[in-house]
Amino acid sequence: MAGLFLGIDVGTGGVRACAVDARGAIEAMTSSSLSSPRQEGDAIDQDPELWWQATISVISKLGRRDVDLGRVERICVDGTSGTLLLVDASGRPCTPGLMYNDTRAAKEAARIAVIAPAESGAHGASSALAKLLHLLSRGEATGVRFAVHQADWIAGRLAGSHGISDENNALKLGYDPVTRAWPAWLGQLGVSNEILPRVLVPGTPFATIDPAIASMLSISSAARIGAGTTDGVAAFVATRADTPGDAVTSLGTTLVVKLLATQPIFAPGQGVYSHRLGERWLAGGASNSGGGALLTHFTGEDMERLTPLLRPEEPTGLDYYPLPKPGERFPLADPQLASRTTPRPDEEHLFFQALLEGIASVEALAYQQLARLGAPPLRRIISIGGGAKNDAWTEIRHRRLGVPVVTAEQNEASYGAALLALQGSPS
């Protein structure tokens, strides 16, 4: 029988699994919830064993949904970017998993800021490198063999082989995606190469599944485990954007744009970064505009009520730059930028439309900024997030952006991880 390819997405609220066939068609998807991480001030962590038990649960659920796990050929795992733990030579956790939004390592981030290049992904108190330095400074290195990310550890448990990461998760640990190597400046921070994982292209198979795990889950003992990715990159892959100039806009609380490019773009002062995906790059940035700005004026119920009154073919002519509070990072890098939402029409639906037009203008400015920095011409935009469901907003954006704007059929990270497993590694 034809093979299956399995993707596991380890998120903040749960773990999801997706099985696809050799054409990328979904055979089944399922999920298992996770309890909330422990939080104490800036410290946010979780017991990694919870991730593992939820992973076992979702794979078992697939089997109970008439998915023949014996057909599984490859498995890839994605996880939250920046979530880090230390493990011993056998893969046993020596620390909790410090979550992606854990910011306890402010002092370590200040040390990194002095040494790391501006374009490095290791900056900030929530970076994996800051977390590693914090754990090492507290003497957490007893018995430690590797620093690994959330997705790395789950893949390692499945393979019975640890110390493997990927080019996306490794970014916030200081990995240089251009030279494809750990940079020498890490040594200035006291980080030994011995503790750093080996980094592979996302999707690259690195081991056969652990026989004991295969037997427990009724998975073929020949199934291969591949290097994973971050949840954000997996969600991009899930849209099946595949040609330079294809872009994905996430219309959530914030506005996030990613464009498939042939060369990296790094402009940290302008809020632009790049993730490597095989021989291609995802260039983009995140604006503070988006759904959060809308919610300062309207409730979700209000927006649902007003949407049928929108007239995309009749622009309001108002020039808005909606923000939830002062400050912008991309496409304008201005920490003092004020939200511009005046003059305000008397009619609620016109004000709502003007806000949507304003966010569409921010999106257009974002892609123009990427073009000025060397990105390929914008070809089409695939929309994900809650705002992608608003057809009137899609039409507004199409008119403002001048390229086809479509809604992704899939943007589940577990589906993207399954496609990585299918591809082996992206071209």
Secondary structure as the mmCIF struct_conf table of DSSP 4:
data_model
#
loop_
_struct_conf.conf_type_id
_struct_conf.id
_struct_conf.beg_label_comp_id
_struct_conf.beg_label_asym_id
_struct_conf.beg_label_seq_id
_struct_conf.end_label_comp_id
_struct_conf.end_label_asym_id
_struct_conf.end_label_seq_id
STRN STRN1 LEU A 4 VAL A 10
BEND BEND1 THR A 12 GLY A 13
STRN STRN2 GLY A 14 VAL A 20
TURN_TY1_P TURN_TY1_P1 ALA A 22 ARG A 23
BEND BEND2 GLY A 24 GLY A 24
STRN STRN3 ILE A 26 SER A 33
HELX_LH_PP_P HELX_LH_PP_P1 SER A 35 PRO A 37
STRN STRN4 ARG A 38 GLU A 40
TURN_TY1_P TURN_TY1_P2 GLY A 41 ASP A 42
STRN STRN5 ALA A 43 GLN A 46
HELX_RH_AL_P HELX_RH_AL_P1 PRO A 48 ARG A 64
TURN_TY1_P TURN_TY1_P3 ARG A 65 ASP A 66
HELX_RH_3T_P HELX_RH_3T_P1 LEU A 69 ARG A 71
STRN STRN6 VAL A 72 GLY A 79
TURN_TY1_P TURN_TY1_P4 SER A 81 GLY A 82
STRN STRN7 LEU A 84 VAL A 87
TURN_TY1_P TURN_TY1_P5 ALA A 89 SER A 90
STRN STRN8 PRO A 93 PRO A 93
BEND BEND3 CYS A 94 THR A 95
STRN STRN9 GLY A 97 LEU A 98
TURN_TY1_P TURN_TY1_P6 TYR A 100 ASN A 101
HELX_RH_AL_P HELX_RH_AL_P2 ALA A 106 ILE A 115
BEND BEND4 ALA A 116 ALA A 116
TURN_TY1_P TURN_TY1_P7 ALA A 118 GLU A 119
TURN_TY1_P TURN_TY1_P8 GLY A 121 ALA A 122
BEND BEND5 GLY A 124 GLY A 124
TURN_TY1_P TURN_TY1_P9 ALA A 125 SER A 126
BEND BEND6 SER A 127 SER A 127
HELX_RH_AL_P HELX_RH_AL_P3 ALA A 128 SER A 137
TURN_TY1_P TURN_TY1_P10 ARG A 138 GLY A 143
STRN STRN10 PHE A 146 HIS A 149
HELX_RH_AL_P HELX_RH_AL_P4 GLN A 150 ALA A 159
TURN_TY1_P TURN_TY1_P11 GLY A 160 GLY A 160
BEND BEND7 GLY A 163 GLY A 163
STRN STRN11 ILE A 164 ASP A 166
TURN_TY1_P TURN_TY1_P12 GLU A 167 ASN A 168
HELX_RH_3T_P HELX_RH_3T_P2 ASN A 169 LEU A 173
TURN_TY1_P TURN_TY1_P13 GLY A 174 GLY A 174
STRN STRN12 ASP A 176 ASP A 176
TURN_TY1_P TURN_TY1_P14 PRO A 177 ARG A 180
STRN STRN13 ALA A 181 ALA A 181
HELX_RH_3T_P HELX_RH_3T_P3 ALA A 184 LEU A 189
TURN_TY1_P TURN_TY1_P15 GLY A 190 GLY A 190
HELX_RH_3T_P HELX_RH_3T_P4 ASN A 193 ILE A 195
BEND BEND8 LEU A 196 LEU A 196
HELX_LH_PP_P HELX_LH_PP_P2 PRO A 197 PRO A 197
STRN STRN14 ARG A 198 LEU A 200
TURN_TY1_P TURN_TY1_P16 PRO A 202 GLY A 203
STRN STRN15 PRO A 205 THR A 208
HELX_LH_PP_P HELX_LH_PP_P3 ILE A 209 ASP A 210
HELX_RH_AL_P HELX_RH_AL_P5 PRO A 211 LEU A 217
TURN_TY1_P TURN_TY1_P17 SER A 218 SER A 218
TURN_TY1_P TURN_TY1_P18 SER A 221 ALA A 222
STRN STRN16 ARG A 224 GLY A 226
STRN STRN17 THR A 229 THR A 230
HELX_RH_AL_P HELX_RH_AL_P6 ASP A 231 ALA A 238
TURN_TY1_P TURN_TY1_P19 THR A 239 ARG A 240
BEND BEND9 THR A 243 THR A 243
TURN_TY1_P TURN_TY1_P20 PRO A 244 GLY A 245
STRN STRN18 ASP A 246 LEU A 251
BEND BEND10 GLY A 252 THR A 254
STRN STRN19 LEU A 255 ALA A 261
BEND BEND11 THR A 262 GLN A 263
STRN STRN20 ALA A 267 ALA A 267
HELX_RH_3T_P HELX_RH_3T_P5 PRO A 268 GLN A 270
TURN_TY1_P TURN_TY1_P21 GLY A 271 GLY A 271
STRN STRN21 VAL A 272 VAL A 272
STRN STRN22 TYR A 273 LEU A 277
TURN_TY1_P TURN_TY1_P22 GLY A 278 GLU A 279
STRN STRN23 ARG A 280 SER A 287
BEND BEND12 ASN A 288 ASN A 288
BEND BEND13 GLY A 290 GLY A 290
HELX_RH_AL_P HELX_RH_AL_P7 GLY A 291 LEU A 294
TURN_TY1_P TURN_TY1_P23 LEU A 295 HIS A 297
HELX_RH_AL_P HELX_RH_AL_P8 GLY A 300 LEU A 306
HELX_RH_3T_P HELX_RH_3T_P6 THR A 307 LEU A 309
TURN_TY1_P TURN_TY1_P24 PRO A 312 GLU A 313
BEND BEND14 GLU A 314 GLU A 314
STRN STRN24 TYR A 321 TYR A 321
BEND BEND15 PRO A 324 PRO A 326
STRN STRN25 GLU A 328 GLU A 328
BEND BEND16 PHE A 330 LEU A 332
STRN STRN26 ASP A 334 ASP A 334
TURN_TY1_P TURN_TY1_P25 PRO A 335 GLN A 336
HELX_LH_PP_P HELX_LH_PP_P4 LEU A 337 SER A 339
STRN STRN27 ARG A 340 ARG A 340
BEND BEND17 PRO A 343 PRO A 343
HELX_LH_PP_P HELX_LH_PP_P5 ARG A 344 PRO A 345
BEND BEND18 ASP A 346 GLU A 347
HELX_RH_AL_P HELX_RH_AL_P9 GLU A 348 ARG A 372
TURN_TY1_P TURN_TY1_P26 LEU A 373 GLY A 374
HELX_LH_PP_P HELX_LH_PP_P6 ALA A 375 LEU A 378
STRN STRN28 ARG A 380 ILE A 384
BEND BEND19 GLY A 385 GLY A 385
HELX_RH_3T_P HELX_RH_3T_P7 GLY A 386 LYS A 389
HELX_RH_AL_P HELX_RH_AL_P10 ASP A 391 LEU A 401
BEND BEND20 VAL A 403 VAL A 403
STRN STRN29 VAL A 405 THR A 407
BEND BEND21 GLU A 409 GLU A 409
HELX_RH_AL_P HELX_RH_AL_P11 ALA A 413 GLN A 423
BEND BEND22 GLY A 424 SER A 425
#
